[in-house]
Amino acid sequence: MRQAGVTCVEAEEFNVHELDSELSDNSLKNVDAIVLMKQLIAHRDIFAKMLDHCQKNQADIFDQSGRRLNIICEEVNKRRFCTREVLLEQIADHDCISFDIFDTLLTRKVLLPEDVFTLVDRKLRNQGIAIRKFKEKRIKAQEELGLTNPTLEEIYVRFCKRYKMSEKYVDLFITTELAIEDSVLIPRQEMIELYHFCIESGKKVSLVSDMYIPSKLLNTILKKNGIENYSSIYVSCEKKQLKLQGLLQLYREETEGTKYLHIGDHIIHDGICAALADIDYCLVPSGDKMARRAGYGGCIERACSLEEHIMLGMVIARIFNSPFLENEQEGKIYIDSDYDYSYAFCAPLIIQYVKWLYEQIAYGEFDDILFASRDGYLIQRLYNILRDKMDNPLLPQGIYFYTSRKAAVMTGINNEAYINMLIDLSLQMPPQKMMRERFGLEARDILTFDTEKYGDSIHRYVWDHVNAIFARAEAAKRNYFKYMGTLSLRIGAKYAFVDFVSSGTSQKSLVRIVPFEMVGLYVGWNGSESKESVGVQAFFDQGDSFFMNYYKIMETFMTSYEPSVSHFDERGCPVFSYQDRSRKELEYVASMQRAIEDFFCELLELLEYSFAETSAAACEFVDNMFSMCDIAIVTDQDSVLNHLRLMDDWRKKSNKISQIIGR
């Protein structure tokens, strides 16, 4: 039988590192209880080690009021996050309700709170104030003030003093950080609704937050996000104590009521600390916690650059805005709409490509850009948004260039090898349809397929049209030249040819006839030849990327609203095929594209139009973000994406997206 013993720990006098050492070498294994005379939860790692030690050795941890802290902590950890129904029941049963602010009522469009400091650094640099390692120094200045719970002003006074800067910068630093904080914060709408429900129900509502922004400055941000009419606000920098140091206890002592409920997201700060203050509590998950549970942990760990932090932060802030996602299931992402699907999974990848495209144009000495219809439609819009934001008028705006595989191929059907290639690619087509779709012949020029004459020889049938085929190819080339003449394309110029994912069919066909150089700049390359031999550069090459396996998801909306180009008439005007998309499908295209454009403009505003150079790692990161769609479920029953069919204008085949992506 072990010897009974009690150890008293007074955190202000006892060296926590000595305690850490004793816990590590198991010196306290014969102790039945540890009594903390002062709060030790602030030393989170050591307190966690103490909890683990006591659990293994069947010992208790008491505070000076005799409460068993280990039992309180165990109960908090066992609790599930509250559903909306449970939260409403608890609100109804209490008269004093306090809300945590950050990650509960408000969330940030950045991955980490410290990203705000990096954005402050960028904004200051744009104003001509460059401070080396600004973020690290900003964090260090706050850390050196310890648990004094400094205000923003006190932090920057310390900053200027430590790094020998004039205190005249303090106001500028404060104003800049507040502006950035304001720009990245958005409300968690369903939590705001609950907040207003509490006020409308006559509850005494307060705000309790660990924060260095004092209430007089915080009020403006809160009001902008619909948080007002509260009875009181307790901010740690004003009360000079954190929740870990008794901020919730102070709130309870100073607030007249009978039953108190605290609502927050953090197990320790909002759960354990509320329990220690004899306040009931309900926990709701933060966006970050929900994202990790849904499967975003890998993406979060791989995010390195500020751009990646912001893109991921924007996605998490939007799709995990509600802490009450219905049918929440680990390893699944529930998306409300097609718009959100595009915003969360497609936008980061397309935007990173557009940034890469901008870099290629900036350094490639191109005379202009040909954005190939129809897939270049959105890309051109996004490219010009970036071009305008970067204020670089020397770069070309680009030309929306009408083309299609059919229209381009038709111009080069002037030799035996090319004709035989088209026959082999089109064997699944009925013979007469092949003559119309592949070779562009008019009905009057198409012979009836006589099985007695041709048997199984499609080649003989096609070659009986050889004169009409050559004449049609010559007319197609002539009419295409007329179209290019209307665009004032120049002989000997160098043009970037922008397409989505391609094997280079259109580009190879056009290169054979045009009197200028064309360099393909594709999102993805899936040709059998090397890119170099065709004159192509691609953001994604053939390989194991998720994008190259599932890009057809994006093909459903990476398009213009017009039908595909069939050919050009004698005036050089494009002649379109029939419109094979319904009004609802075109509305879907508009919604998906609007999501990407909205995401891009939002990102540009936050980054102040300043990008790091695109790297292979960035390409891999956005591919990972796109891959998250593999575990996504669009809950909207009217979602077009769940029912959409993808039409292949070249092969004249239609498939449901669910078939293409294997669901």
C-alpha positions in Angstrom: 0.0 0.0 0.0 1.4 3.3 -1.0 2.2 6.1 1.4 -0.4 8.9 1.4 0.8 12.4 0.7 -0.4 15.9 -0.3 1.6 18.4 -2.2 0.6 22.1 -2.2 1.6 24.2 -5.2 1.5 28.0 -5.1 2.1 29.0 -8.7 3.5 32.5 -7.9 6.2 31.1 -5.6 6.8 27.6 -6.9 9.0 27.2 -10.0 6.8 25.6 -12.6 9.9 24.2 -14.3 10.8 22.3 -11.1 7.2 20.9 -11.0 7.6 19.9 -14.6 10.8 18.1 -13.8 9.2 16.3 -10.8 6.3 15.2 -13.0 8.7 14.0 -15.7 10.7 11.8 -13.4 7.6 10.6 -11.5 8.8 12.0 -8.2 5.1 12.6 -7.2 3.9 9.0 -7.8 3.1 8.5 -4.1 1.1 11.7 -3.8 -2.7 11.2 -3.3 -3.6 14.8 -4.1 -2.2 18.1 -5.3 -3.6 21.3 -4.0 -3.1 24.4 -6.2 -3.1 27.5 -4.1 -3.0 29.6 -7.3 -4.2 29.2 -10.9 -1.9 26.9 -12.8 -4.1 26.3 -15.8 -2.4 29.2 -17.5 0.7 27.0 -17.7 -1.3 24.7 -20.1 1.4 22.1 -21.0 2.4 21.5 -17.4 -1.2 21.4 -16.2 -2.0 18.9 -18.9 1.0 16.8 -17.7 -0.2 17.1 -14.1 -3.7 15.9 -15.2 -2.2 12.9 -17.0 0.0 12.1 -14.0 -2.9 12.2 -11.5 -5.1 10.1 -13.7 -2.4 7.4 -14.0 -1.7 7.5 -10.2 -5.3 7.8 -9.1 -4.7 11.2 -7.5 -6.8 14.3 -7.3 -6.1 18.0 -8.0 -7.8 20.5 -5.8 -7.9 24.3 -6.0 -7.8 26.4 -2.8 -11.7 26.4 -2.7 -11.6 22.6 -2.5 -12.9 21.9 -6.0 -11.6 18.8 -7.7 -10.0 20.3 -10.8 -9.3 17.0 -12.4 -13.0 16.0 -12.2 -14.1 19.4 -13.7 -11.6 19.0 -16.6 -12.7 15.4 -17.2 -16.4 16.5 -17.4 -15.6 19.3 -19.8 -13.6 17.0 -22.1 -16.5 14.5 -22.1 -19.0 17.1 -23.2 -20.1 17.2 -26.8 -20.5 20.4 -28.7 -24.0 21.7 -28.3 -26.6 21.4 -31.0 -28.9 24.4 -31.7 -31.7 22.7 -29.9 -29.7 22.1 -26.7 -28.3 25.6 -26.8 -31.8 27.1 -27.1 -33.0 24.9 -24.1 -30.0 26.1 -22.0 -30.6 29.8 -23.0 -34.3 29.5 -21.9 -33.2 28.1 -18.5 -30.7 30.9 -17.7 -31.2 34.7 -17.1 -27.6 35.8 -17.6 -25.9 34.8 -20.8 -22.3 35.6 -21.7 -20.7 35.1 -25.1 -17.1 34.6 -26.1 -16.4 36.9 -29.1 -13.6 35.5 -31.3 -14.2 32.1 -33.0 -17.6 32.1 -31.4 -19.5 35.2 -32.6 -16.9 36.3 -35.1 -14.4 34.4 -37.2 -11.3 35.5 -39.2 -10.7 35.0 -42.9 -7.1 34.0 -42.1 -5.8 30.6 -40.9 -4.0 32.0 -37.8 -4.5 35.1 -35.7 -0.9 36.0 -36.2 -1.5 36.3 -40.0 -3.1 39.7 -39.1 0.4 40.9 -38.0 1.9 39.8 -41.4 -0.9 41.8 -43.2 -0.1 44.8 -41.0 3.6 44.4 -42.0 2.5 44.4 -45.7 0.3 47.5 -45.3 3.1 49.4 -43.5 5.6 48.4 -46.3 3.1 49.8 -48.9 3.3 53.1 -46.9 7.1 53.1 -47.0 7.6 51.7 -43.5 9.7 48.5 -43.6 10.4 46.8 -40.3 12.4 43.6 -40.6 10.6 40.6 -39.0 7.7 42.8 -38.0 5.4 39.9 -37.0 8.0 38.2 -34.8 8.8 41.6 -33.1 5.1 42.3 -32.6 4.6 38.9 -30.9 7.8 39.4 -28.8 6.6 42.8 -27.5 3.4 41.3 -26.3 5.1 38.2 -24.7 7.5 40.5 -22.8 4.6 42.1 -21.1 3.6 38.7 -19.8 0.3 38.1 -18.0 -0.3 41.8 -17.5 -2.9 41.6 -20.2 -1.7 44.6 -22.1 -3.8 46.8 -24.4 -2.9 47.3 -28.0 -1.4 50.7 -27.1 0.8 49.2 -24.4 2.0 46.5 -26.8 3.1 49.1 -29.4 4.6 51.4 -26.8 6.7 48.4 -25.7 7.4 47.6 -29.4 8.8 51.1 -30.2 10.8 51.2 -27.0 12.4 47.8 -27.4 13.2 48.3 -31.1 14.3 51.9 -30.6 11.6 53.5 -32.7 9.9 56.8 -32.1 6.6 56.6 -30.2 5.1 58.7 -33.0 4.5 55.4 -34.8 2.3 54.0 -32.0 -0.9 55.5 -33.3 -0.1 54.4 -36.9 0.5 50.9 -35.8 -2.7 50.8 -33.8 -4.8 52.2 -36.6 -3.3 49.9 -39.1 -3.8 46.7 -37.0 -7.4 47.7 -36.2 -8.1 48.2 -39.9 -6.6 44.8 -40.8 -8.5 43.1 -38.0 -11.7 44.8 -39.2 -11.1 43.6 -42.7 -10.6 39.9 -41.8 -13.4 39.5 -39.3 -16.8 38.3 -40.4 -19.8 37.3 -38.3 -20.8 33.6 -37.7 -24.4 34.4 -38.8 -26.2 31.7 -36.9 -24.4 32.6 -33.7 -25.3 36.3 -34.2 -29.0 35.2 -34.6 -28.8 33.4 -31.3 -27.2 36.4 -29.7 -30.1 38.6 -30.9 -32.5 35.9 -29.8 -31.1 36.2 -26.2 -31.5 40.0 -26.2 -35.1 39.8 -27.6 -35.9 37.1 -25.0 -35.1 39.6 -22.2 -31.8 37.9 -21.1 -29.0 39.9 -19.6 -26.4 39.5 -22.3 -22.7 40.2 -21.8 -19.5 39.7 -23.8 -16.4 38.1 -22.2 -13.2 38.0 -24.2 -9.4 37.5 -23.9 -8.3 40.4 -26.1 -5.8 43.2 -26.3 -8.2 45.5 -28.1 -10.0 47.6 -25.5 -13.8 47.9 -25.6 -13.9 51.5 -26.9 -12.1 50.3 -30.0 -13.7 46.9 -30.2 -17.2 48.4 -30.1 -16.9 49.7 -33.7 -16.0 46.3 -35.0 -18.7 44.6 -33.0 -21.4 47.0 -34.2 -20.3 46.6 -37.8 -20.9 42.8 -37.4 -24.3 43.2 -35.8 -23.2 42.8 -32.2 -24.7 45.6 -30.0 -27.1 46.2 -27.2 -25.2 44.0 -24.8 -25.4 44.8 -21.0 -21.7 44.7 -20.3 -18.4 43.7 -21.9 -15.4 42.2 -20.1 -12.2 42.4 -22.1 -9.0 41.0 -20.5 -6.8 44.0 -21.3 -9.2 46.3 -19.4 -9.9 44.0 -16.5 -6.2 43.0 -16.4 -7.0 39.3 -16.1 -7.6 36.5 -18.6 -10.3 33.9 -18.4 -7.6 31.7 -17.0 -7.0 34.2 -14.3 -10.6 34.7 -13.3 -12.2 37.0 -15.8 -15.4 34.9 -15.9 -15.4 34.9 -12.1 -15.2 38.7 -12.1 -18.1 38.9 -14.6 -20.2 36.6 -12.4 -19.5 38.7 -9.3 -20.3 41.9 -11.0 -23.5 40.8 -12.8 -26.7 40.5 -10.9 -28.6 37.3 -11.8 -29.6 33.9 -10.7 -28.5 31.4 -13.3 -25.5 32.1 -15.6 -24.6 30.5 -18.9 -21.4 31.1 -20.9 -21.2 30.2 -24.6 -17.8 29.8 -26.3 -15.7 27.6 -28.4 -12.6 26.7 -26.3 -12.6 23.7 -23.9 -10.2 25.4 -21.5 -11.0 29.1 -21.8 -14.8 28.8 -22.1 -15.4 25.4 -20.6 -13.1 24.8 -17.6 -12.8 28.5 -16.8 -16.6 28.8 -16.7 -16.9 25.8 -14.5 -14.3 27.2 -12.1 -16.4 30.3 -11.9 -19.6 28.3 -11.1 -21.1 29.2 -14.5 -22.9 26.7 -16.7 -21.5 26.6 -20.2 -22.2 25.4 -23.7 -19.4 24.9 -26.2 -19.8 25.3 -30.0 -17.0 24.3 -32.4 -14.8 26.9 -34.0 -14.4 26.9 -37.8 -10.9 25.5 -37.4 -12.0 22.6 -35.2 -14.8 21.8 -37.6 -12.4 21.9 -40.6 -10.0 19.6 -39.0 -12.8 17.1 -38.1 -14.1 17.2 -41.6 -10.7 16.3 -43.1 -8.9 19.6 -43.6 -6.1 18.7 -41.2 -3.6 17.9 -44.0 -4.3 21.1 -45.8 -4.0 23.1 -42.6 -0.6 21.5 -41.8 0.7 22.0 -45.3 -0.2 25.7 -45.6 3.0 27.7 -45.6 2.7 31.0 -47.3 0.5 34.0 -46.3 -1.5 33.4 -49.5 -2.2 29.8 -48.6 -3.1 30.9 -45.0 -5.6 33.4 -46.3 -7.1 31.2 -49.0 -7.6 28.4 -46.5 -8.9 30.9 -43.9 -11.4 32.3 -46.3 -12.7 28.8 -47.2 -13.0 27.7 -43.6 -14.7 31.0 -42.5 -17.3 30.5 -45.2 -18.1 26.8 -45.3 -17.7 26.2 -41.6 -19.4 29.5 -40.6 -22.2 27.6 -38.9 -21.4 25.6 -35.8 -24.6 23.6 -36.3 -24.0 21.9 -39.6 -26.8 19.4 -40.1 -25.8 15.7 -40.4 -22.3 16.6 -39.4 -20.1 13.5 -39.8 -16.4 13.1 -39.4 -14.6 13.0 -42.7 -17.4 14.7 -44.7 -17.9 18.3 -45.8 -21.4 19.6 -46.2 -21.8 22.4 -48.7 -25.0 24.5 -48.9 -24.9 25.4 -52.6 -23.1 25.2 -55.9 -21.7 28.7 -55.3 -20.1 27.5 -52.0 -18.7 24.4 -53.8 -17.0 26.6 -56.4 -15.8 29.0 -53.7 -14.3 26.3 -51.5 -12.7 23.9 -53.9 -12.4 25.4 -57.4 -11.6 29.1 -56.8 -8.1 28.6 -55.1 -6.8 26.5 -57.9 -8.1 28.7 -60.8 -6.9 31.8 -59.1 -3.4 30.3 -58.6 -3.3 29.4 -62.3 -4.3 33.0 -63.2 -1.5 34.3 -61.1 0.9 31.9 -62.8 -0.5 33.0 -66.2 0.1 36.7 -65.2 3.7 35.8 -64.4 4.2 34.0 -67.8 2.8 37.0 -69.7 4.9 39.5 -67.6 8.2 37.6 -68.4 7.4 35.9 -71.7 7.6 38.9 -74.1 4.2 38.1 -75.8 2.7 40.6 -78.2 -0.8 39.6 -77.1 -2.9 36.8 -75.6 -5.5 34.7 -77.4 -8.0 33.5 -74.8 -9.5 30.4 -76.6 -13.3 30.1 -76.6 -15.1 28.8 -74.7 -12.8 27.9 -71.8 -10.8 31.1 -71.9 -13.8 33.2 -71.1 -13.6 33.3 -67.3 -9.8 33.2 -67.4 -9.6 36.4 -69.4 -11.9 38.1 -66.9 -9.8 37.0 -64.0 -6.6 37.9 -65.7 -7.7 41.4 -66.4 -9.0 41.9 -62.8 -5.4 41.0 -61.7 -3.8 43.2 -64.4 -5.9 46.2 -63.3 -5.3 45.6 -59.6 -1.6 45.3 -60.2 -1.8 48.5 -62.2 0.3 47.2 -65.1 -1.0 48.8 -68.3 2.0 47.6 -70.3 0.7 44.0 -70.2 -1.8 43.2 -73.0 -5.5 42.9 -72.1 -5.8 39.9 -74.4 -8.2 38.9 -77.1 -11.2 36.6 -76.8 -10.4 34.2 -79.6 -13.2 32.1 -81.2 -12.1 28.6 -81.9 -13.0 25.0 -81.2 -11.4 21.6 -82.0 -13.9 21.2 -84.9 -13.3 24.7 -86.4 -9.5 24.4 -86.0 -9.2 20.9 -87.3 -11.4 21.6 -90.3 -8.8 24.1 -91.7 -6.1 21.4 -92.0 -7.9 18.5 -93.7 -5.8 18.6 -96.8 -3.8 15.3 -96.8 -4.3 11.6 -96.5 -2.8 11.2 -93.1 -5.0 13.9 -91.6 -8.2 12.4 -93.1 -7.4 8.9 -91.9 -6.6 10.2 -88.4 -10.1 11.9 -88.2 -11.8 8.7 -89.4 -10.0 6.7 -86.7 -11.1 9.2 -84.1 -14.7 9.1 -85.2 -15.4 5.4 -85.8 -18.2 5.5 -83.2 -20.2 8.0 -85.3 -22.7 7.0 -88.1 -21.0 7.6 -91.5 -23.1 10.5 -92.6 -22.9 12.2 -89.3 -19.1 11.8 -89.4 -19.1 13.7 -92.7 -21.2 16.5 -91.2 -19.5 16.8 -87.8 -15.9 16.0 -88.6 -15.5 17.2 -92.1 -18.0 20.0 -92.1 -19.8 19.0 -95.3 -23.2 20.4 -96.2 -26.0 17.9 -96.6 -26.0 18.3 -100.3 -22.4 17.1 -100.5 -22.8 14.0 -98.3 -23.4 10.7 -100.1 -25.8 8.1 -98.8 -23.9 5.3 -97.1 -24.6 2.2 -99.3 -23.7 -0.9 -97.3 -23.7 -3.0 -100.5 -21.1 -0.7 -102.0 -19.0 0.1 -98.9 -19.6 -2.8 -96.6 -17.6 -2.1 -93.4 -15.1 0.2 -95.2 -15.7 3.6 -93.7 -12.4 4.8 -95.2 -13.6 4.1 -98.8 -16.9 6.0 -98.0 -15.0 9.0 -96.7 -12.5 9.0 -99.6 -15.4 9.2 -102.1 -15.9 12.7 -100.6 -12.2 13.7 -101.0 -12.8 16.6 -103.4 -15.6 18.1 -101.3 -13.5 17.6 -98.1 -10.5 19.5 -99.6 -12.7 22.2 -100.9 -14.4 22.6 -97.5 -11.0 22.7 -95.7 -9.8 25.4 -98.1 -12.9 27.5 -97.5 -12.6 26.9 -93.7 -9.0 28.1 -93.7 -9.9 31.1 -95.9 -12.8 32.1 -93.6 -10.7 31.6 -90.5 -8.1 34.0 -92.0 -10.9 36.5 -92.5 -11.9 36.2 -88.9 -8.3 36.7 -87.7 -8.1 39.7 -89.9 -10.9 41.3 -88.0 -8.8 40.9 -84.9 -5.8 42.6 -86.5 -3.5 39.7 -85.7 0.0 40.4 -87.0 2.3 38.3 -89.1 5.4 37.2 -87.2 4.0 38.2 -83.8 4.2 36.0 -80.7 0.8 35.1 -79.1 0.1 33.3 -75.9 -2.8 30.8 -76.5 -4.7 30.2 -73.3 -6.9 27.1 -72.9 -8.2 25.1 -69.9 -7.1 21.4 -70.2 -6.1 20.2 -73.6 -4.1 17.7 -75.6 -3.3 20.5 -78.0 -5.6 19.6 -80.9 -6.7 23.2 -81.6 -3.3 24.7 -81.2 -1.6 22.1 -83.4 -4.2 22.6 -86.1 -3.9 26.4 -86.0 -0.1 26.4 -86.0 -0.2 24.6 -89.3 -1.9 27.6 -91.0 -1.2 30.8 -89.0 1.6 33.2 -90.0 2.6 33.8 -86.3 4.0 32.0 -83.3 1.6 30.5 -80.7 2.7 29.3 -77.2 0.1 27.4 -75.3 -0.4 28.4 -71.6 -2.8 25.8 -70.3 -4.2 25.0 -66.9 -3.5 21.3 -67.6 -1.8 19.3 -70.3 -3.1 15.8 -71.2 -1.5 15.3 -74.6 0.4 12.2 -75.6 3.2 14.3 -77.0 5.7 16.3 -74.9 4.6 19.8 -74.2 7.9 21.1 -75.7 7.2 19.6 -79.0 3.8 21.2 -79.3 4.9 24.5 -77.8 2.9 24.3 -74.5 3.5 25.3 -70.9 1.1 24.1 -68.3 0.3 24.8 -64.7 -0.6 21.1 -64.2 1.2 18.4 -66.2 0.2 14.8 -66.6 0.8 13.0 -63.3 -0.8 12.1 -60.1 -2.5 15.4 -59.3 -6.1 15.3 -58.3 -6.9 18.0 -60.7 -5.7 16.1 -63.8 -7.9 13.2 -62.8 -11.0 15.2 -62.0 -10.7 18.4 -64.0 -14.0 17.6 -65.8 -15.8 18.8 -62.7 -14.6 22.3 -63.6 -15.2 21.9 -67.3 -18.9 22.2 -66.5 -18.5 25.9 -65.8 -15.2 26.9 -67.3 -16.9 28.1 -70.3 -18.7 31.1 -71.9 -22.5 31.3 -72.2 -22.4 30.9 -76.0 -22.6 27.5 -77.8 -19.5 26.0 -79.3 -18.1 27.5 -82.6 -18.9 25.2 -85.5 -17.1 27.2 -88.3 -16.7 30.6 -89.8 -18.8 32.0 -92.6 -17.6 33.8 -95.7 -17.5 37.2 -93.9 -15.3 35.7 -91.2 -18.0 35.6 -88.5 -18.3 32.6 -86.2 -21.2 30.2 -86.7 -22.3 28.5 -83.5 -23.6 25.0 -82.9 -26.9 24.6 -81.2 -27.2 25.6 -77.5 -27.3 22.3 -75.6 -27.6 23.8 -72.1 -30.8 24.8 -70.3 -31.4 28.1 -68.7 -30.9 26.5 -65.3 -27.5 25.1 -66.4 -26.4 28.5 -67.6 -27.5 30.1 -64.3 -25.3 27.4 -62.7 -22.3 28.5 -64.9 -22.9 32.1 -63.8 -23.1 31.2 -60.1 -19.9 29.1 -60.2 -18.0 31.8 -62.0 -19.2 34.5 -59.7 -18.0 32.5 -56.7 -14.5 32.4 -58.2 -14.5 36.1 -59.1 -15.8 37.0 -55.6 -13.1 34.9 -54.0 -10.4 36.5 -56.2 -11.4 40.1 -55.4 -11.7 39.2 -51.7 -8.2 37.7 -51.8 -6.7 40.6 -53.7 -8.1 43.1 -51.2 -6.7 41.2 -48.2 -3.3 40.8 -49.9 -3.2 44.4 -51.1 -2.4 43.0 -54.6 1.0 41.7 -53.5 1.8 38.1 -54.4 4.7 35.8 -53.8 6.0 34.1 -57.0 4.1 30.9 -57.8 5.9 27.8 -56.8 5.5 24.0 -57.3 4.5 23.9 -53.6 1.7 26.4 -54.3 0.5 24.3 -57.2 0.4 21.2 -55.0 -1.4 23.1 -52.2 -4.3 24.3 -54.3 -4.5 20.8 -55.8 -5.0 19.5 -52.2 -7.7 22.1 -51.6 -9.5 21.0 -54.8 -9.2 17.4 -53.7 -11.3 18.1 -50.7 -14.3 18.1 -53.0 -14.0 14.3 -53.0 -15.5 14.2 -49.5 -18.0 17.0 -50.1 -21.8 16.6 -50.2 -23.9 19.4 -51.7 -27.0 19.5 -49.4 -29.1 21.7 -51.7 -31.6 19.5 -53.4 -31.8 21.9 -56.4 -28.0 21.8 -56.9 -27.3 21.6 -60.6 -23.9 20.1 -59.9 -25.5 16.9 -58.5 -27.4 16.3 -61.8 -25.4 18.1 -64.5 -24.3 16.3 -67.6 -21.1 17.3 -69.3 -21.3 17.5 -73.1 -18.2 16.7 -75.2 -18.7 18.8 -78.3 -15.9 16.9 -80.1 -17.0 13.4 -79.4 -20.7 14.3 -79.1 -21.0 12.4 -75.9 -22.8 13.3 -72.7 -22.1 12.0 -69.3 -23.3 12.8 -65.8 -20.7 14.4 -63.6 -21.3 11.6 -61.0 -20.2 9.1 -63.7 -17.1 11.0 -64.6 -15.8 11.4 -61.0 -16.8 7.9 -60.0 -19.6 8.6 -57.5 
